[in-house]
Amino acid sequence: MAGILAVVGATAIYLAAAVPHAGYAAAVMLTAVLAVPATMIIHRRHVVSSVPPLGYRIRATTYTYTFDAADAGRQRQDIETTIEAVRGNVGLFEAKYRYSGDGEVRLSLVEPTQILLTHPDMTYEGWTYYYVKLIRPLQPGETARITVRQEVEDPHRRMDFQVTKTVRRPMKELTLIVNFPAAGPSQKNIWAVERPNAMTDSSSARLLEIQYDSSEHQAKLHVEKPKPGRTYAIEWTWPEYRTTKSP
């Protein structure tokens, strides 16, 4: 998603390096309007290539999902991604998300040396795309860390119970972290899984080792060299969430 999903079924916050849709023309157009808000829908056809479409590979990604201690209907997700350039002048990072709640999703950047490009109309097949412009383009072998913050609201408690990441291309490390409130689900009702893909039902999921810190109410999944094409998730059950609405 980071995303959040139900144990069986629908999508919530999916945060992933976006699947490419139609060559570099869209990226060039977007780069040309960096000084003004993005107002276009960017679609590129899916192209299978050994060279990533925007010229970088993802080395590591960490999603940290945190429930507000006072109101569980408010959440925050920080997505930290380290990219490495595989060609010259890499200046644009692309990602996407989908949210299963019915509230607003607000994006912001943690790093001041980057520019966030987003617009409500930059959507495709249910996904909302966004882009991050690097002030100093990367050259081959150089790396950059991009940290995006998502603040979401789910006033009617409709979000699905899962934080998930579908791996599109090889990476070295993937980490998912969920910080629950003290009144959240118990440890026995939290688990981690690997699925063949995002839409596979839970019967095809493989349980993974999960770390749980009871003092912090934190669940963590760390995967070395996650498999491309696989979906990794932390899932839970929490009946009280449905019945306790925001004021």
One Martini backbone bead per residue (centre of mass of N, CA, C, O) as a GRO file, in nm:
protein
  247
    1MET     BB    1   0.114   0.009  -0.009
    2ALA     BB    2  -0.033   0.060   0.069
    3GLY     BB    3  -0.220  -0.140   0.233
    4ILE     BB    4  -0.570  -0.235   0.298
    5LEU     BB    5  -0.729  -0.555   0.370
    6ALA     BB    6  -0.910  -0.815   0.354
    7VAL     BB    7  -0.892  -1.141   0.416
    8VAL     BB    8  -1.147  -1.145   0.220
    9GLY     BB    9  -1.090  -0.946  -0.066
   10ALA     BB   10  -1.078  -0.630  -0.072
   11THR     BB   11  -0.943  -0.327  -0.127
   12ALA     BB   12  -0.716  -0.087  -0.008
   13ILE     BB   13  -0.410  -0.013   0.068
   14TYR     BB   14  -0.202   0.027  -0.210
   15LEU     BB   15   0.153   0.016  -0.229
   16ALA     BB   16   0.327   0.076  -0.538
   17ALA     BB   17   0.501   0.027  -0.793
   18ALA     BB   18   0.406   0.106  -1.087
   19VAL     BB   19   0.252   0.002  -1.360
   20PRO     BB   20   0.320   0.030  -1.671
   21HIS     BB   21   0.163   0.204  -1.971
   22ALA     BB   22   0.326   0.442  -2.217
   23GLY     BB   23   0.603   0.522  -2.174
   24TYR     BB   24   0.785   0.837  -2.161
   25ALA     BB   25   0.588   1.067  -2.236
   26ALA     BB   26   0.442   1.115  -1.967
   27ALA     BB   27   0.693   1.189  -1.803
   28VAL     BB   28   0.773   1.433  -1.975
   29MET     BB   29   0.515   1.595  -1.933
   30LEU     BB   30   0.535   1.614  -1.625
   31THR     BB   31   0.816   1.751  -1.607
   32ALA     BB   32   0.717   2.017  -1.765
   33VAL     BB   33   0.501   2.073  -1.493
   34LEU     BB   34   0.640   2.117  -1.203
   35ALA     BB   35   0.533   2.422  -1.127
   36VAL     BB   36   0.255   2.274  -1.144
   37PRO     BB   37  -0.019   2.122  -1.113
   38ALA     BB   38  -0.141   1.825  -1.174
   39THR     BB   39  -0.398   1.762  -1.462
   40MET     BB   40  -0.339   1.463  -1.546
   41ILE     BB   41  -0.372   1.161  -1.703
   42ILE     BB   42  -0.167   0.868  -1.651
   43HIS     BB   43  -0.106   0.635  -1.915
   44ARG     BB   44   0.045   0.303  -1.933
   45ARG     BB   45   0.145   0.043  -2.071
   46HIS     BB   46   0.222  -0.276  -2.036
   47VAL     BB   47   0.575  -0.350  -1.986
   48VAL     BB   48   0.814  -0.589  -2.048
   49SER     BB   49   1.126  -0.532  -1.872
   50SER     BB   50   1.463  -0.512  -1.764
   51VAL     BB   51   1.399  -0.207  -1.768
   52PRO     BB   52   1.294   0.024  -1.593
   53PRO     BB   53   1.082   0.278  -1.699
   54LEU     BB   54   1.226   0.507  -1.486
   55GLY     BB   55   1.537   0.402  -1.417
   56TYR     BB   56   1.471   0.219  -1.156
   57ARG     BB   57   1.532   0.053  -0.848
   58ILE     BB   58   1.419  -0.131  -0.575
   59ARG     BB   59   1.566  -0.201  -0.262
   60ALA     BB   60   1.362  -0.066  -0.039
   61THR     BB   61   1.066  -0.120   0.182
   62THR     BB   62   0.860   0.078   0.418
   63TYR     BB   63   0.565   0.014   0.610
   64THR     BB   64   0.389   0.244   0.836
   65TYR     BB   65   0.111   0.167   1.037
   66THR     BB   66  -0.109   0.406   1.216
   67PHE     BB   67  -0.308   0.437   1.488
   68ASP     BB   68  -0.500   0.632   1.653
   69ALA     BB   69  -0.538   0.647   1.993
   70ALA     BB   70  -0.824   0.816   1.997
   71ASP     BB   71  -0.884   0.734   1.672
   72ALA     BB   72  -0.916   0.460   1.464
   73GLY     BB   73  -1.033   0.625   1.207
   74ARG     BB   74  -0.735   0.721   1.224
   75GLN     BB   75  -0.456   0.726   0.993
   76ARG     BB   76  -0.105   0.629   0.924
   77GLN     BB   77   0.132   0.626   0.640
   78ASP     BB   78   0.468   0.528   0.599
   79ILE     BB   79   0.679   0.550   0.299
   80GLU     BB   80   0.988   0.387   0.251
   81THR     BB   81   1.208   0.445  -0.034
   82THR     BB   82   1.472   0.281  -0.208
   83ILE     BB   83   1.657   0.397  -0.482
   84GLU     BB   84   1.816   0.292  -0.803
   85ALA     BB   85   1.998   0.379  -1.061
   86VAL     BB   86   2.018   0.252  -1.422
   87ARG     BB   87   2.023   0.546  -1.527
   88GLY     BB   88   2.023   0.854  -1.640
   89ASN     BB   89   1.842   1.108  -1.508
   90VAL     BB   90   1.676   1.039  -1.245
   91GLY     BB   91   1.355   1.222  -1.142
   92LEU     BB   92   1.116   0.991  -1.119
   93PHE     BB   93   0.855   0.882  -0.903
   94GLU     BB   94   0.630   0.596  -0.885
   95ALA     BB   95   0.290   0.557  -0.754
   96LYS     BB   96   0.026   0.372  -0.566
   97TYR     BB   97  -0.333   0.359  -0.462
   98ARG     BB   98  -0.579   0.190  -0.242
   99TYR     BB   99  -0.897   0.252  -0.073
  100SER     BB  100  -1.155   0.110   0.149
  101GLY     BB  101  -1.240   0.352   0.256
  102ASP     BB  102  -1.449   0.673   0.289
  103GLY     BB  103  -1.219   0.869   0.307
  104GLU     BB  104  -0.955   1.067   0.322
  105VAL     BB  105  -0.649   1.123   0.129
  106ARG     BB  106  -0.328   1.236   0.242
  107LEU     BB  107  -0.041   1.384   0.100
  108SER     BB  108   0.317   1.372   0.185
  109LEU     BB  109   0.644   1.495   0.251
  110VAL     BB  110   0.952   1.457   0.424
  111GLU     BB  111   1.132   1.553   0.200
  112PRO     BB  112   1.250   1.876   0.090
  113THR     BB  113   1.401   1.763  -0.196
  114GLN     BB  114   1.097   1.726  -0.290
  115ILE     BB  115   0.818   1.667  -0.526
  116LEU     BB  116   0.475   1.659  -0.525
  117LEU     BB  117   0.259   1.472  -0.758
  118THR     BB  118  -0.094   1.543  -0.768
  119HIS     BB  119  -0.434   1.414  -0.852
  120PRO     BB  120  -0.762   1.310  -0.862
  121ASP     BB  121  -0.735   1.227  -1.188
  122MET     BB  122  -0.493   1.016  -1.122
  123THR     BB  123  -0.647   0.749  -1.262
  124TYR     BB  124  -0.658   0.368  -1.272
  125GLU     BB  125  -0.845   0.113  -1.208
  126GLY     BB  126  -0.871   0.241  -0.893
  127TRP     BB  127  -0.610   0.398  -0.906
  128THR     BB  128  -0.379   0.617  -0.743
  129TYR     BB  129  -0.153   0.842  -0.862
  130TYR     BB  130   0.198   0.928  -0.800
  131TYR     BB  131   0.466   1.180  -0.780
  132VAL     BB  132   0.830   1.220  -0.753
  133LYS     BB  133   1.052   1.487  -0.750
  134LEU     BB  134   1.383   1.526  -0.808
  135ILE     BB  135   1.605   1.777  -0.783
  136ARG     BB  136   1.836   1.552  -0.810
  137PRO     BB  137   1.939   1.362  -1.033
  138LEU     BB  138   2.019   1.038  -1.108
  139GLN     BB  139   2.282   0.821  -1.135
  140PRO     BB  140   2.432   0.549  -1.187
  141GLY     BB  141   2.408   0.399  -0.853
  142GLU     BB  142   2.235   0.594  -0.729
  143THR     BB  143   2.058   0.713  -0.437
  144ALA     BB  144   1.720   0.730  -0.285
  145ARG     BB  145   1.497   0.867  -0.040
  146ILE     BB  146   1.143   0.803  -0.005
  147THR     BB  147   0.891   0.984   0.193
  148VAL     BB  148   0.556   0.898   0.242
  149ARG     BB  149   0.251   1.046   0.358
  150GLN     BB  150  -0.050   0.899   0.492
  151GLU     BB  151  -0.373   1.040   0.554
  152VAL     BB  152  -0.658   0.885   0.708
  153GLU     BB  153  -1.020   0.827   0.683
  154ASP     BB  154  -1.280   0.618   0.875
  155PRO     BB  155  -1.582   0.700   0.996
  156HIS     BB  156  -1.744   0.406   0.914
  157ARG     BB  157  -1.571   0.150   0.927
  158ARG     BB  158  -1.468   0.004   0.614
  159MET     BB  159  -1.211  -0.106   0.634
  160ASP     BB  160  -0.975  -0.334   0.577
  161PHE     BB  161  -0.778  -0.609   0.735
  162GLN     BB  162  -0.500  -0.482   0.573
  163VAL     BB  163  -0.152  -0.485   0.497
  164THR     BB  164  -0.007  -0.430   0.166
  165LYS     BB  165   0.227  -0.593  -0.083
  166THR     BB  166   0.312  -0.581  -0.422
  167VAL     BB  167   0.556  -0.735  -0.610
  168ARG     BB  168   0.706  -0.644  -0.923
  169ARG     BB  169   1.012  -0.626  -0.841
  170PRO     BB  170   1.310  -0.662  -0.749
  171MET     BB  171   1.422  -0.684  -0.400
  172LYS     BB  172   1.577  -0.687  -0.087
  173GLU     BB  173   1.346  -0.530   0.096
  174LEU     BB  174   1.060  -0.595   0.319
  175THR     BB  175   0.843  -0.382   0.528
  176LEU     BB  176   0.588  -0.439   0.777
  177ILE     BB  177   0.395  -0.203   0.984
  178VAL     BB  178   0.182  -0.220   1.284
  179ASN     BB  179   0.015   0.028   1.487
  180PHE     BB  180  -0.168  -0.026   1.757
  181PRO     BB  181  -0.391   0.013   1.976
  182ALA     BB  182  -0.460  -0.091   2.289
  183ALA     BB  183  -0.770  -0.170   2.176
  184GLY     BB  184  -0.689  -0.374   1.990
  185PRO     BB  185  -0.586  -0.645   1.869
  186SER     BB  186  -0.478  -0.938   1.940
  187GLN     BB  187  -0.215  -1.139   1.875
  188LYS     BB  188  -0.394  -1.395   1.779
  189ASN     BB  189  -0.534  -1.178   1.548
  190ILE     BB  190  -0.240  -1.181   1.410
  191TRP     BB  191  -0.094  -1.195   1.073
  192ALA     BB  192   0.112  -1.345   0.811
  193VAL     BB  193   0.139  -1.329   0.442
  194GLU     BB  194   0.154  -1.520   0.131
  195ARG     BB  195   0.075  -1.456  -0.211
  196PRO     BB  196   0.048  -1.495  -0.548
  197ASN     BB  197  -0.173  -1.258  -0.520
  198ALA     BB  198  -0.395  -1.008  -0.445
  199MET     BB  199  -0.673  -1.191  -0.527
  200THR     BB  200  -0.623  -1.414  -0.349
  201ASP     BB  201  -0.733  -1.624  -0.141
  202SER     BB  202  -0.669  -1.740   0.183
  203SER     BB  203  -0.622  -2.049   0.103
  204SER     BB  204  -0.337  -1.958  -0.062
  205ALA     BB  205  -0.194  -1.885   0.188
  206ARG     BB  206   0.120  -1.814   0.353
  207LEU     BB  207   0.262  -1.839   0.642
  208LEU     BB  208   0.438  -1.602   0.843
  209GLU     BB  209   0.665  -1.455   1.021
  210ILE     BB  210   0.593  -1.269   1.321
  211GLN     BB  211   0.633  -0.967   1.490
  212TYR     BB  212   0.563  -0.897   1.848
  213ASP     BB  213   0.493  -0.602   2.046
  214SER     BB  214   0.318  -0.572   2.335
  215SER     BB  215   0.404  -0.284   2.443
  216GLU     BB  216   0.339  -0.147   2.137
  217HIS     BB  217   0.142  -0.293   1.945
  218GLN     BB  218   0.343  -0.446   1.729
  219ALA     BB  219   0.359  -0.538   1.386
  220LYS     BB  220   0.606  -0.748   1.198
  221LEU     BB  221   0.735  -0.767   0.857
  222HIS     BB  222   1.024  -0.944   0.722
  223VAL     BB  223   1.172  -0.948   0.384
  224GLU     BB  224   1.394  -1.125   0.198
  225LYS     BB  225   1.365  -1.124  -0.116
  226PRO     BB  226   1.107  -1.077  -0.254
  227LYS     BB  227   0.864  -1.196  -0.471
  228PRO     BB  228   0.773  -1.154  -0.769
  229GLY     BB  229   0.410  -1.147  -0.772
  230ARG     BB  230   0.382  -1.110  -0.473
  231THR     BB  231   0.189  -1.101  -0.167
  232TYR     BB  232   0.215  -0.902   0.126
  233ALA     BB  233   0.083  -0.946   0.474
  234ILE     BB  234  -0.108  -0.790   0.727
  235GLU     BB  235  -0.347  -0.943   0.943
  236TRP     BB  236  -0.687  -0.908   1.089
  237THR     BB  237  -0.904  -0.907   1.375
  238TRP     BB  238  -1.181  -0.646   1.463
  239PRO     BB  239  -1.491  -0.605   1.572
  240GLU     BB  240  -1.485  -0.327   1.731
  241TYR     BB  241  -1.438  -0.137   1.491
  242ARG     BB  242  -1.733  -0.149   1.373
  243THR     BB  243  -1.884  -0.041   1.655
  244THR     BB  244  -1.669   0.205   1.669
  245LYS     BB  245  -1.731   0.521   1.619
  246SER     BB  246  -1.700   0.820   1.523
  247PRO     BB  247  -1.816   1.132   1.629
   0.00000   0.00000   0.00000
